[in-house]
């Protein structure tokens, strides 16, 4: 299980059912990369994450959710 | 499927086919040591030319039949995939160079063994110069 999950699919739906290709065009990646991010198979760079945040007009933490336990980093501070 | 992935499938198909035919021809002629030198040069040159031409034509055809895909720039995920693949590819190349060095030493071909070792050292030097430079740039 990935430590980072996201709500991009939901946000696309809420934004007039924006397609993956449209989002990809806005953030400068391929449609396949948007699909990989949605599935949690690829974590985007900070720049791409901020671009997604800008497109949907919501803060990063409302798009990407981090689970420290799934990352195996819990209690390692 | 991205243009880069299609390109990688194309590379796999063409390399396997063209090199397969080359290897089969060499085998038919009795093996690496049995092929007369002029014929071996012709086979190597012809294979290289056929590879270059077919790969170029293949990529042109890919672009013609999928112009939208071909126009897409490489994004961060594609670059990361390429970086990982190239790292594994360079490890394979290094292993092949070590193999060439060992075979050359076993056959008493000192010049080839020296060249193989020098190639390995030059590659490592370039890699570590890049590492140091990139660390300096980002610090």
Backbone of each chain as ProteinMPNN parsed JSONL, in Angstrom:
{"seq_chain_A": "XXXXXXXXXXXXXXXXXXXXXXXXXXXXXXXXXXXXXXXXXXXXXXXXXXXXXXXXXXXXXXXXXXXXXXXXXXXXX", "coords_chain_A": {"N_chain_A": [[0.848, -1.198, 0.0], [0.536, 2.225, -0.852], [2.133, 5.034, 0.693], [1.274, 7.509, 0.162], [-1.758, 8.803, -0.735], [-4.399, 9.98, -2.896], [-6.894, 12.463, -3.898], [-7.537, 13.005, -6.456], [-9.11, 11.95, -8.527], [-11.702, 12.296, -7.567], [-11.734, 15.08, -7.34], [-11.457, 15.8, -10.001], [-13.882, 14.898, -10.976], [-15.57, 16.607, -9.581], [-14.961, 18.957, -10.814], [-16.481, 19.651, -13.231], [-16.34, 17.119, -14.394], [-13.727, 16.801, -15.387], [-11.41, 15.582, -17.747], [-8.763, 13.084, -17.683], [-6.891, 13.68, -19.602], [-7.295, 16.392, -19.99], [-6.561, 17.443, -17.486], [-3.936, 16.596, -17.509], [-2.924, 18.161, -19.596], [-3.106, 20.687, -18.41], [-1.199, 20.533, -16.373], [1.124, 19.815, -17.557], [1.977, 17.162, -18.116], [1.842, 13.716, -19.304], [-1.224, 11.973, -20.234], [-1.145, 9.392, -19.309], [0.542, 9.598, -17.144], [-0.984, 11.092, -15.341], [-2.952, 9.175, -14.879], [-1.384, 7.224, -13.611], [-0.652, 8.611, -11.29], [-3.138, 8.953, -10.076], [-3.786, 6.309, -9.49], [-1.989, 5.833, -7.53], [0.43, 4.824, -8.182], [2.53, 6.313, -8.892], [4.325, 8.966, -7.474], [3.96, 12.363, -7.741], [6.216, 15.078, -8.662], [7.14, 17.889, -6.561], [6.626, 20.251, -7.922], [4.735, 19.431, -9.878], [2.705, 18.592, -8.165], [1.998, 21.01, -6.948], [1.046, 22.318, -9.182], [-1.22, 20.805, -9.759], [-2.696, 21.372, -7.493], [-3.084, 24.087, -7.937], [-4.658, 24.041, -10.252], [-7.048, 22.868, -9.336], [-7.657, 24.583, -7.33], [-7.375, 24.151, -4.604], [-5.789, 23.502, -1.39], [-2.634, 21.709, -1.102], [-2.688, 19.673, 0.882], [-5.286, 18.892, 0.836], [-5.501, 17.426, -1.334], [-3.45, 15.493, -1.524], [-2.793, 12.806, 0.637], [-1.01, 11.752, 3.413], [0.251, 8.799, 4.862], [1.923, 7.925, 7.57], [2.35, 5.503, 8.856], [1.945, 3.569, 6.897], [4.123, 4.171, 5.414], [6.096, 3.244, 6.941], [7.447, 4.875, 8.634], [6.532, 5.665, 11.079], [7.005, 6.804, 14.376], [9.693, 7.26, 14.046], [10.95, 9.638, 14.538]], "CA_chain_A": [[0.0, 0.0, 0.0], [1.327, 3.449, -0.942], [1.998, 5.937, 1.842], [0.608, 8.726, -0.305], [-2.96, 8.594, -1.543], [-4.872, 11.286, -3.37], [-8.319, 12.621, -4.207], [-7.58, 13.658, -7.768], [-10.243, 11.465, -9.317], [-12.885, 12.963, -7.012], [-11.644, 16.498, -7.689], [-11.747, 15.914, -11.445], [-15.336, 14.722, -11.097], [-16.202, 17.833, -9.068], [-14.667, 20.073, -11.721], [-17.156, 19.387, -14.52], [-15.866, 15.843, -14.938], [-12.509, 17.061, -16.164], [-10.777, 14.311, -18.145], [-7.341, 12.935, -17.343], [-6.12, 14.373, -20.645], [-7.383, 17.84, -19.735], [-5.709, 17.738, -16.327], [-2.544, 16.408, -17.966], [-2.576, 19.349, -20.375], [-2.939, 21.823, -17.49], [-0.015, 20.433, -15.505], [2.316, 19.538, -18.372], [2.415, 15.76, -18.119], [1.009, 12.913, -20.206], [-2.433, 11.41, -19.618], [-0.752, 8.162, -18.606], [1.129, 9.984, -15.846], [-2.118, 11.426, -14.458], [-3.563, 7.887, -14.496], [-0.479, 6.573, -12.641], [-0.754, 9.356, -10.02], [-4.456, 8.622, -9.484], [-3.758, 4.935, -8.965], [-1.0, 5.76, -6.457], [1.612, 4.095, -8.666], [3.603, 7.296, -9.086], [4.192, 10.189, -6.683], [4.442, 13.458, -8.588], [7.193, 16.019, -8.078], [6.509, 18.992, -5.837], [6.107, 21.197, -8.924], [3.503, 18.895, -10.462], [1.691, 18.589, -7.103], [1.515, 22.389, -6.802], [0.249, 22.654, -10.37], [-2.531, 20.165, -9.572], [-3.347, 22.169, -6.458], [-3.48, 25.35, -8.571], [-5.756, 23.767, -11.195], [-8.298, 22.609, -8.611], [-7.894, 25.679, -6.395], [-7.425, 23.652, -3.212], [-4.427, 23.286, -0.866], [-2.026, 20.387, -1.343], [-3.087, 18.652, 1.864], [-6.64, 18.418, 0.528], [-5.396, 16.544, -2.515], [-2.574, 14.362, -1.192], [-2.885, 12.395, 2.042], [0.181, 10.967, 3.762], [0.073, 7.854, 5.964], [3.272, 7.609, 8.05], [2.45, 4.07, 9.214], [2.111, 2.812, 5.642], [5.464, 4.493, 4.931], [7.059, 2.612, 7.838], [8.215, 5.937, 9.287], [5.896, 6.022, 12.348], [7.872, 6.687, 15.553], [11.117, 7.388, 13.688], [11.314, 11.059, 14.572]], "C_chain_A": [[0.888, 1.255, 0.0], [1.075, 4.351, 0.26], [1.283, 7.222, 1.444], [-0.592, 8.348, -1.17], [-3.444, 9.969, -2.002], [-6.343, 11.261, -3.753], [-8.512, 13.221, -5.603], [-8.806, 13.23, -8.586], [-11.529, 12.18, -8.889], [-12.904, 14.442, -7.441], [-11.913, 16.719, -9.181], [-13.244, 15.849, -11.671], [-16.048, 16.007, -10.683], [-15.954, 19.043, -9.962], [-15.189, 19.748, -13.123], [-16.636, 18.129, -15.206], [-14.686, 16.054, -15.893], [-11.855, 15.722, -16.523], [-9.314, 14.288, -17.688], [-6.483, 13.71, -18.337], [-6.14, 15.881, -20.413], [-6.492, 18.234, -18.562], [-4.228, 17.636, -16.725], [-2.055, 17.627, -18.735], [-2.312, 20.55, -19.474], [-1.62, 21.752, -16.718], [1.256, 19.996, -16.253], [2.878, 18.134, -18.249], [1.541, 14.985, -19.105], [-0.224, 12.385, -19.46], [-2.094, 10.16, -18.801], [-0.154, 8.474, -17.24], [0.042, 10.375, -14.856], [-2.777, 10.134, -13.972], [-2.71, 7.188, -13.431], [-0.542, 7.27, -11.28], [-2.064, 8.978, -9.33], [-4.458, 7.236, -8.84], [-2.768, 4.783, -7.817], [0.254, 5.004, -6.873], [2.797, 5.029, -8.877], [3.322, 8.527, -8.239], [4.767, 11.35, -7.485], [5.487, 14.309, -7.877], [6.421, 17.125, -7.361], [5.897, 20.003, -6.819], [4.778, 20.717, -9.498], [2.375, 18.91, -9.429], [1.124, 19.999, -6.922], [0.676, 22.814, -8.001], [-1.155, 22.05, -10.252], [-3.351, 20.984, -8.569], [-3.879, 23.482, -7.058], [-4.682, 25.142, -9.492], [-7.078, 23.606, -10.447], [-8.627, 23.711, -7.595], [-8.064, 25.213, -4.959], [-5.994, 23.415, -2.72], [-3.946, 21.847, -1.096], [-2.564, 19.303, -0.419], [-4.52, 18.17, 1.669], [-6.646, 17.507, -0.695], [-4.601, 15.289, -2.158], [-2.615, 14.073, 0.303], [-1.717, 11.456, 2.334], [-0.092, 10.079, 4.976], [1.465, 7.377, 6.411], [3.431, 6.126, 8.371], [2.666, 3.211, 7.965], [3.516, 3.017, 5.072], [6.536, 3.799, 5.774], [7.884, 3.62, 8.599], [7.631, 6.317, 10.645], [6.869, 5.807, 13.498], [9.339, 6.816, 15.247], [11.567, 8.831, 13.714], [12.508, 11.285, 15.478]], "O_chain_A": [[1.861, 1.338, 0.749], [-0.04, 4.427, 0.778], [0.752, 7.935, 2.295], [-0.461, 7.671, -2.189], [-2.946, 10.996, -1.54], [-6.952, 10.203, -3.91], [-9.526, 13.86, -5.883], [-9.447, 14.048, -9.246], [-12.329, 12.608, -9.721], [-13.937, 14.976, -7.845], [-12.527, 17.714, -9.565], [-13.809, 16.624, -12.443], [-16.996, 16.446, -11.334], [-16.667, 20.042, -9.869], [-14.417, 19.594, -14.069], [-16.509, 18.077, -16.43], [-14.661, 15.562, -17.021], [-11.764, 14.83, -15.679], [-8.722, 15.316, -17.358], [-5.479, 14.318, -17.966], [-5.135, 16.564, -20.612], [-5.762, 19.223, -18.626], [-3.399, 18.459, -16.34], [-0.922, 18.074, -18.556], [-1.406, 21.34, -19.736], [-0.999, 22.778, -16.442], [2.318, 19.833, -15.653], [4.092, 17.932, -18.274], [0.604, 15.543, -19.676], [-0.261, 12.356, -18.229], [-2.679, 9.91, -17.747], [-0.322, 7.708, -16.292], [0.121, 10.038, -13.675], [-3.119, 10.011, -12.796], [-3.241, 6.63, -12.471], [-0.492, 6.613, -10.241], [-2.081, 8.713, -8.127], [-5.054, 7.026, -7.784], [-2.706, 3.724, -7.193], [1.047, 4.591, -6.028], [3.934, 4.579, -9.022], [2.22, 9.074, -8.275], [5.937, 11.321, -7.867], [5.622, 14.263, -6.655], [5.211, 17.273, -7.535], [4.812, 20.537, -6.589], [3.818, 21.481, -9.597], [1.227, 19.201, -9.763], [-0.085, 20.168, -6.762], [-0.283, 23.573, -7.862], [-2.148, 22.691, -10.596], [-4.536, 21.246, -8.776], [-4.978, 23.926, -6.727], [-5.606, 25.955, -9.514], [-8.105, 24.139, -10.867], [-9.738, 23.764, -7.067], [-8.812, 25.814, -4.188], [-5.093, 23.159, -3.519], [-4.737, 20.918, -1.26], [-2.858, 18.186, -0.843], [-4.93, 17.168, 2.256], [-7.663, 16.904, -1.039], [-5.022, 14.17, -2.45], [-2.488, 14.978, 1.128], [-1.471, 10.498, 1.602], [-0.601, 10.548, 5.994], [2.101, 6.556, 5.75], [4.506, 5.557, 8.184], [3.453, 2.265, 7.969], [4.038, 2.168, 4.349], [7.708, 3.756, 5.402], [8.923, 3.269, 9.158], [8.169, 7.201, 11.31], [7.493, 4.75, 13.592], [10.17, 6.513, 16.103], [12.481, 9.207, 12.979], [12.96, 12.42, 15.632]]}, "seq_chain_B": "XXXXXXXXXXXXXXXXXXXXXXXXXXXXXXXXXXXXXXXXXXXXXXXXXXXXXXXXXXXXXXXXXXXXXXXXXXXXXXXXXXXXXXXXXXXXXXXXXXXXXXXXXXXXXXXXXXXXXXXXXXXXXXXXXXXXXXXXXXX", "coords_chain_B": {"N_chain_B": [[-0.979, 4.147, -24.285], [2.223, 5.584, -24.058], [4.225, 7.572, -26.37], [6.902, 7.117, -25.93], [6.881, 4.595, -24.725], [5.854, 3.028, -26.763], [7.947, 3.416, -28.535], [9.961, 2.077, -27.157], [9.035, -0.571, -27.268], [9.21, -0.918, -29.985], [11.993, -0.673, -30.369], [12.819, -2.964, -28.947], [11.677, -4.999, -30.53], [12.861, -4.588, -33.088], [15.635, -4.679, -32.521], [15.849, -7.302, -31.498], [15.021, -8.807, -33.706], [16.752, -8.014, -35.89], [19.339, -8.369, -34.781], [19.074, -10.999, -34.086], [18.87, -12.268, -36.577], [21.421, -11.664, -37.573], [23.045, -13.009, -35.647], [22.226, -15.621, -36.126], [23.086, -15.997, -38.751], [25.867, -15.832, -38.384], [26.228, -18.051, -36.779], [25.449, -20.022, -38.581], [27.557, -19.875, -40.304], [29.528, -21.122, -38.996], [30.308, -20.146, -36.529], [31.756, -17.619, -34.292], [34.591, -17.55, -34.546], [35.089, -18.752, -36.962], [34.245, -17.338, -39.158], [35.297, -15.755, -42.101], [37.496, -12.922, -42.1], [36.935, -10.551, -43.821], [34.25, -11.036, -44.456], [33.094, -11.021, -41.959], [33.453, -8.349, -41.24], [31.788, -7.146, -43.126], [29.32, -8.226, -42.367], [29.006, -7.146, -39.788], [29.006, -4.392, -40.336], [26.817, -4.198, -42.098], [24.743, -5.056, -40.448], [24.748, -3.022, -38.527], [24.051, -0.812, -40.11], [21.516, -1.597, -41.072], [20.149, -1.74, -38.64], [20.245, 0.968, -37.78], [18.85, 2.267, -39.852], [16.341, 0.935, -39.848], [15.433, 1.469, -37.26], [15.234, 4.26, -37.314], [13.321, 4.612, -39.38], [11.205, 3.227, -38.209], [10.606, 4.825, -35.969], [9.815, 7.13, -37.286], [7.508, 6.197, -38.58], [5.979, 5.588, -36.338], [5.545, 8.149, -35.369], [4.101, 9.211, -37.488], [1.75, 7.656, -37.482], [0.825, 8.156, -34.961], [0.567, 11.024, -34.296], [-0.252, 12.811, -32.29], [0.543, 11.675, -29.874], [3.281, 11.63, -30.346], [3.982, 14.278, -30.268], [3.857, 14.952, -27.66], [5.695, 16.172, -24.894], [8.51, 14.744, -23.075], [7.616, 13.82, -19.881], [7.987, 14.21, -16.257], [7.677, 11.642, -15.115], [8.227, 9.9, -17.216], [10.874, 10.612, -17.688], [12.002, 9.732, -15.303], [11.537, 6.982, -15.457], [13.097, 6.421, -17.71], [15.62, 7.098, -16.659], [15.959, 5.139, -14.645], [15.897, 2.83, -16.228], [18.099, 3.265, -17.875], [20.126, 3.184, -16.005], [20.099, 0.49, -15.234], [20.664, -0.581, -17.714], [23.272, 0.428, -18.095], [24.596, -0.943, -16.126], [24.419, -3.513, -17.138], [25.937, -3.165, -19.44], [28.43, -2.663, -18.268], [28.894, -5.166, -17.067], [29.112, -6.7, -19.37], [31.441, -5.604, -20.445], [33.318, -6.394, -18.541], [33.16, -9.118, -18.978], [34.145, -9.232, -21.613], [36.745, -8.388, -21.087], [37.706, -10.483, -19.478], [37.5, -12.677, -21.245], [39.232, -11.806, -23.241], [41.666, -11.764, -21.825], [41.894, -14.482, -21.268], [42.272, -15.439, -23.81], [44.621, -14.356, -24.479], [44.693, -11.867, -25.632], [45.976, -9.084, -25.119], [45.813, -6.344, -25.73], [43.073, -5.888, -26.242], [42.042, -6.514, -23.723], [43.215, -4.48, -22.176], [41.933, -2.285, -23.341], [39.273, -2.794, -22.723], [39.337, -2.624, -19.933], [40.154, 0.047, -19.678], [37.927, 1.321, -20.795], [35.957, 0.698, -18.916], [36.982, 2.048, -16.677], [36.996, 4.707, -17.614], [34.23, 5.132, -17.957], [33.369, 4.93, -15.28], [34.802, 7.075, -14.191], [33.594, 9.247, -15.55], [30.975, 8.98, -14.577], [31.36, 9.488, -11.804], [32.488, 12.031, -11.826], [30.303, 13.445, -12.757], [28.518, 12.988, -10.611], [29.838, 14.33, -8.48], [29.868, 16.927, -9.574], [27.096, 17.48, -9.84], [26.335, 17.362, -7.159], [27.788, 19.545, -6.187], [26.588, 21.623, -7.629], [24.042, 21.631, -6.526], [24.46, 22.273, -3.892]], "CA_chain_B": [[0.465, 3.905, -24.268], [2.94, 6.795, -24.477], [5.103, 7.451, -27.535], [8.169, 6.545, -25.455], [6.696, 3.156, -24.498], [5.768, 2.423, -28.105], [9.321, 3.434, -29.059], [10.735, 1.026, -26.483], [8.589, -1.846, -27.855], [9.776, -0.958, -31.345], [13.425, -0.964, -30.204], [12.938, -4.379, -28.558], [11.338, -5.858, -31.673], [13.851, -4.451, -34.166], [16.938, -5.185, -32.052], [15.788, -8.768, -31.414], [14.912, -9.372, -35.051], [17.959, -7.774, -36.705], [20.499, -9.038, -34.176], [18.795, -12.439, -34.167], [19.248, -12.707, -37.933], [22.891, -11.567, -37.618], [23.622, -14.088, -34.83], [21.924, -16.882, -36.815], [23.991, -16.071, -39.914], [27.217, -16.128, -37.878], [26.168, -19.447, -36.33], [25.4, -20.845, -39.793], [28.88, -19.85, -40.945], [30.456, -21.911, -38.192], [30.639, -19.53, -35.242], [32.498, -16.341, -34.319], [35.992, -17.697, -34.956], [35.196, -19.406, -38.267], [33.842, -16.447, -40.258], [36.441, -15.022, -42.66], [37.509, -11.537, -41.587], [36.176, -9.581, -44.641], [32.82, -11.343, -44.346], [32.689, -10.587, -40.621], [33.331, -6.883, -41.283], [30.579, -6.82, -43.914], [28.144, -8.583, -41.552], [28.881, -6.162, -38.692], [28.639, -3.098, -40.928], [25.455, -4.297, -42.638], [23.808, -5.125, -39.31], [24.684, -1.679, -37.93], [23.296, 0.069, -41.015], [20.108, -2.026, -41.062], [19.596, -1.321, -37.341], [20.065, 2.43, -37.767], [17.797, 2.65, -40.812], [15.025, 0.423, -39.428], [14.997, 2.192, -36.051], [14.819, 5.602, -37.732], [12.052, 4.482, -40.105], [10.185, 2.806, -37.239], [10.197, 5.991, -35.175], [9.077, 8.037, -38.178], [6.173, 5.611, -38.751], [5.257, 5.769, -35.061], [5.138, 9.559, -35.295], [3.064, 9.451, -38.505], [0.485, 7.019, -37.09], [0.36, 8.688, -33.667], [1.203, 12.353, -34.205], [-0.594, 13.474, -31.027], [1.449, 11.088, -28.876], [4.674, 11.973, -30.65], [4.21, 15.691, -29.957], [3.898, 15.148, -26.206], [7.069, 16.194, -24.371], [8.794, 13.786, -21.999], [7.322, 14.421, -18.582], [8.874, 13.779, -15.16], [7.588, 10.189, -14.901], [8.939, 9.259, -18.33], [12.303, 10.827, -17.455], [12.398, 8.862, -14.193], [11.557, 5.607, -15.998], [14.285, 6.336, -18.564], [16.806, 7.101, -15.8], [16.079, 3.806, -14.022], [16.212, 1.851, -17.274], [19.473, 3.5, -18.331], [21.017, 2.726, -14.94], [20.181, -0.973, -15.359], [21.366, -0.814, -18.979], [24.709, 0.69, -17.953], [25.14, -2.058, -15.33], [24.56, -4.638, -18.079], [27.084, -2.843, -20.294], [29.617, -2.88, -17.442], [29.089, -6.614, -16.938], [29.591, -7.176, -20.681], [32.841, -5.18, -20.593], [34.118, -7.295, -17.689], [33.178, -10.399, -19.698], [35.081, -9.068, -22.737], [38.094, -8.317, -20.51], [38.088, -11.829, -19.032], [37.692, -13.517, -22.437], [40.467, -11.332, -23.905], [42.812, -12.246, -21.043], [41.98, -15.936, -21.433], [42.74, -15.722, -25.166], [45.928, -13.729, -24.652], [44.573, -10.616, -26.377], [46.251, -8.092, -24.076], [45.342, -5.02, -26.161], [41.615, -5.82, -26.021], [41.818, -6.497, -22.267], [43.544, -3.119, -21.743], [40.89, -1.368, -23.814], [38.048, -3.059, -21.952], [39.558, -2.055, -18.597], [40.153, 1.514, -19.818], [36.532, 1.739, -21.021], [35.27, 0.624, -17.622], [37.492, 3.126, -15.817], [36.515, 5.997, -18.155], [32.792, 5.236, -17.622], [33.26, 5.209, -13.84], [35.279, 8.446, -13.987], [32.545, 10.165, -16.02], [29.858, 8.897, -13.628], [31.661, 10.134, -10.527], [32.646, 13.478, -12.084], [28.926, 13.976, -12.817], [27.967, 12.978, -9.246], [30.461, 15.43, -7.733], [29.409, 18.189, -10.15], [25.687, 17.703, -9.492], [26.275, 17.687, -5.719], [28.293, 20.922, -6.025], [25.592, 22.558, -8.173], [22.853, 21.691, -5.664], [24.754, 22.559, -2.472]], "C_chain_B": [[1.191, 5.156, -24.784], [3.828, 6.504, -25.696], [6.412, 6.767, -27.139], [8.044, 5.041, -25.245], [6.597, 2.415, -25.833], [7.16, 2.337, -28.723], [10.167, 2.329, -28.455], [10.348, -0.358, -27.024], [9.195, -2.019, -29.249], [11.257, -1.324, -31.29], [13.632, -2.442, -29.889], [12.728, -5.288, -29.757], [12.441, -5.807, -32.727], [15.215, -5.001, -33.744], [16.941, -6.715, -32.025], [15.813, -9.388, -32.802], [16.235, -9.237, -35.819], [19.169, -8.497, -36.102], [20.322, -10.559, -34.204], [19.218, -13.005, -35.516], [20.775, -12.722, -38.069], [23.532, -12.753, -36.88], [23.414, -15.444, -35.511], [22.851, -17.078, -38.014], [25.411, -16.446, -39.476], [27.287, -17.596, -37.445], [26.198, -20.393, -37.537], [26.768, -20.94, -40.478], [29.941, -20.531, -40.089], [30.867, -21.3, -36.867], [31.556, -18.339, -35.396], [33.899, -16.468, -34.906], [36.148, -18.19, -36.397], [34.864, -18.49, -39.443], [35.076, -15.715, -40.788], [36.343, -13.528, -42.33], [36.722, -10.554, -42.486], [34.666, -9.768, -44.509], [32.278, -10.86, -42.989], [32.509, -9.068, -40.588], [32.054, -6.477, -41.999], [29.33, -7.087, -43.066], [27.914, -7.549, -40.446], [28.397, -4.816, -39.233], [27.189, -3.117, -41.41], [24.433, -4.303, -41.505], [23.643, -3.745, -38.68], [23.841, -0.747, -38.791], [21.805, -0.289, -40.996], [19.432, -1.605, -39.759], [19.286, 0.173, -37.347], [18.893, 2.837, -38.649], [16.429, 2.191, -40.303], [14.521, 1.13, -38.171], [14.512, 3.598, -36.405], [13.464, 5.545, -38.431], [10.914, 4.127, -39.143], [9.678, 3.984, -36.422], [9.427, 7.004, -36.021], [7.648, 7.52, -38.367], [5.332, 5.771, -37.487], [4.715, 7.196, -34.966], [4.026, 9.852, -36.299], [1.716, 8.879, -38.05], [-0.029, 7.478, -35.724], [0.942, 10.064, -33.432], [0.947, 13.054, -32.872], [0.355, 13.004, -29.92], [2.878, 11.577, -29.073], [5.002, 13.412, -30.269], [4.314, 15.939, -28.453], [5.343, 15.169, -25.714], [7.252, 15.12, -23.308], [8.457, 14.449, -20.671], [8.197, 13.784, -17.506], [8.854, 12.259, -14.949], [8.359, 9.44, -15.991], [10.448, 9.404, -18.132], [12.815, 9.91, -16.348], [12.504, 7.406, -14.658], [12.805, 5.418, -16.856], [15.567, 6.274, -17.733], [17.046, 5.73, -15.173], [16.52, 2.772, -15.049], [17.66, 2.004, -17.73], [20.485, 3.049, -17.281], [21.214, 1.202, -15.039], [20.947, -1.341, -16.638], [22.865, -0.604, -18.849], [25.369, -0.383, -17.081], [25.366, -3.282, -16.23], [25.768, -4.417, -18.99], [28.398, -3.073, -19.544], [29.932, -4.362, -17.308], [29.628, -7.2, -18.243], [31.057, -6.807, -20.888], [33.77, -6.064, -19.753], [34.262, -8.652, -18.382], [34.183, -10.346, -20.855], [36.523, -9.079, -22.219], [38.585, -9.719, -20.123], [38.377, -12.748, -20.228], [38.996, -13.126, -23.14], [41.705, -11.835, -23.171], [43.005, -13.741, -21.237], [42.553, -16.297, -22.803], [44.099, -15.073, -25.46], [45.894, -12.454, -25.468], [44.712, -9.46, -25.386], [45.699, -6.716, -24.448], [43.846, -4.865, -25.87], [41.293, -5.756, -24.522], [42.114, -5.114, -21.703], [42.429, -2.143, -22.116], [39.589, -1.547, -23.032], [38.168, -2.441, -20.556], [39.506, -0.522, -18.658], [38.724, 2.029, -20.005], [35.755, 1.754, -19.713], [35.672, 1.789, -16.726], [36.98, 4.487, -16.296], [35.034, 6.2, -17.801], [32.615, 5.588, -16.149], [33.708, 6.628, -13.531], [34.205, 9.46, -14.369], [31.38, 10.181, -15.023], [30.158, 9.694, -12.366], [31.962, 11.626, -10.673], [31.256, 14.135, -12.114], [28.32, 14.043, -11.417], [28.508, 14.166, -8.453], [29.941, 16.777, -8.233], [27.966, 18.488, -9.733], [25.522, 18.026, -8.016], [26.714, 19.131, -5.493], [27.245, 21.937, -6.492], [24.43, 22.731, -7.192], [23.176, 22.01, -4.204], [24.967, 24.056, -2.261]], "O_chain_B": [[0.821, 5.715, -25.816], [4.134, 5.352, -26.003], [6.961, 5.957, -27.887], [8.973, 4.29, -25.543], [7.167, 1.339, -26.013], [7.517, 1.339, -29.347], [10.986, 1.715, -29.139], [11.21, -1.215, -27.217], [9.628, -3.106, -29.632], [11.727, -2.167, -32.053], [14.494, -3.098, -30.474], [13.493, -6.225, -29.982], [12.903, -6.844, -33.203], [15.872, -5.703, -34.513], [17.899, -7.35, -32.465], [16.524, -10.361, -33.051], [16.766, -10.221, -36.333], [19.927, -9.154, -36.816], [21.292, -11.307, -34.33], [19.836, -14.066, -35.598], [21.35, -13.667, -38.609], [24.431, -13.413, -37.401], [24.294, -16.305, -35.485], [23.338, -18.181, -38.261], [26.071, -17.268, -40.112], [28.271, -18.289, -37.706], [26.875, -21.421, -37.522], [27.092, -21.931, -41.132], [31.124, -20.512, -40.43], [31.69, -21.872, -36.151], [32.073, -18.071, -36.481], [34.345, -15.608, -35.665], [37.222, -18.058, -36.984], [35.162, -18.82, -40.591], [35.821, -15.118, -40.011], [35.254, -12.955, -42.289], [35.912, -9.788, -41.964], [33.906, -8.801, -44.458], [31.157, -10.359, -42.893], [31.557, -8.556, -39.999], [31.329, -5.59, -41.55], [28.4, -6.28, -43.047], [26.784, -7.13, -40.197], [27.503, -4.186, -38.668], [26.43, -2.179, -41.166], [23.395, -3.646, -41.584], [22.53, -3.344, -38.339], [23.021, 0.014, -38.278], [20.945, 0.588, -40.915], [18.282, -1.166, -39.766], [18.193, 0.589, -36.964], [18.052, 3.644, -38.253], [15.468, 2.96, -40.322], [13.321, 1.364, -38.029], [13.509, 4.071, -35.87], [12.565, 6.326, -38.121], [9.807, 4.656, -39.25], [8.475, 4.129, -36.206], [8.503, 7.655, -35.534], [6.692, 8.294, -38.322], [4.135, 6.052, -37.553], [3.582, 7.419, -34.54], [3.118, 10.634, -36.017], [0.676, 9.52, -38.205], [-1.18, 7.221, -35.371], [1.713, 10.268, -32.494], [1.798, 13.793, -32.376], [0.89, 13.799, -29.148], [3.586, 11.893, -28.118], [6.155, 13.736, -29.981], [4.791, 16.987, -28.017], [6.132, 14.293, -26.069], [6.283, 14.644, -22.716], [8.963, 15.531, -20.374], [9.037, 12.932, -17.796], [9.884, 11.658, -14.642], [9.056, 8.465, -15.712], [11.209, 8.467, -18.369], [13.921, 9.375, -16.436], [13.441, 6.694, -14.297], [13.49, 4.4, -16.755], [16.482, 5.512, -18.042], [18.167, 5.221, -15.164], [17.395, 1.947, -14.785], [18.363, 1.016, -17.945], [21.574, 2.586, -17.622], [22.332, 0.697, -14.942], [21.757, -2.268, -16.654], [23.65, -1.36, -19.42], [26.545, -0.7, -17.262], [26.367, -3.987, -16.102], [26.522, -5.346, -19.279], [29.356, -3.607, -20.103], [31.087, -4.772, -17.419], [30.488, -8.081, -18.23], [31.828, -7.594, -21.437], [34.859, -6.434, -20.191], [35.335, -9.256, -18.378], [34.964, -11.275, -21.058], [37.407, -9.69, -22.82], [39.725, -10.09, -20.403], [39.356, -13.494, -20.231], [39.763, -13.984, -23.576], [42.671, -12.275, -23.794], [44.134, -14.218, -21.358], [43.229, -17.315, -22.955], [44.649, -15.225, -26.551], [46.93, -11.995, -25.948], [43.723, -8.927, -24.882], [45.18, -6.001, -23.591], [43.408, -3.851, -25.327], [40.387, -5.034, -24.106], [41.372, -4.615, -20.857], [42.035, -1.292, -21.319], [38.896, -0.578, -22.723], [37.23, -1.819, -20.059], [38.896, 0.123, -17.805], [38.354, 3.057, -19.437], [35.0, 2.684, -19.43], [34.829, 2.431, -16.1], [36.577, 5.322, -15.486], [34.63, 7.291, -17.398], [31.803, 6.448, -15.808], [33.091, 7.315, -12.718], [33.931, 10.404, -13.628], [30.865, 11.241, -14.669], [29.327, 10.477, -11.905], [31.72, 12.4, -9.747], [31.056, 15.224, -11.575], [27.68, 15.034, -11.067], [27.749, 14.913, -7.835], [29.614, 17.659, -7.439], [27.65, 19.606, -9.324], [24.688, 18.851, -7.644], [26.1, 19.858, -4.711], [27.033, 22.967, -5.853], [23.897, 23.83, -7.039], [22.277, 22.021, -3.363], [25.223, 24.491, -1.138]]}, "name": "protein", "num_of_chains": 2, "seq": "XXXXXXXXXXXXXXXXXXXXXXXXXXXXXXXXXXXXXXXXXXXXXXXXXXXXXXXXXXXXXXXXXXXXXXXXXXXXXXXXXXXXXXXXXXXXXXXXXXXXXXXXXXXXXXXXXXXXXXXXXXXXXXXXXXXXXXXXXXXXXXXXXXXXXXXXXXXXXXXXXXXXXXXXXXXXXXXXXXXXXXXXXXXXXXXXXXXXXXXXXXXXXXXXXXXXXXXX"}
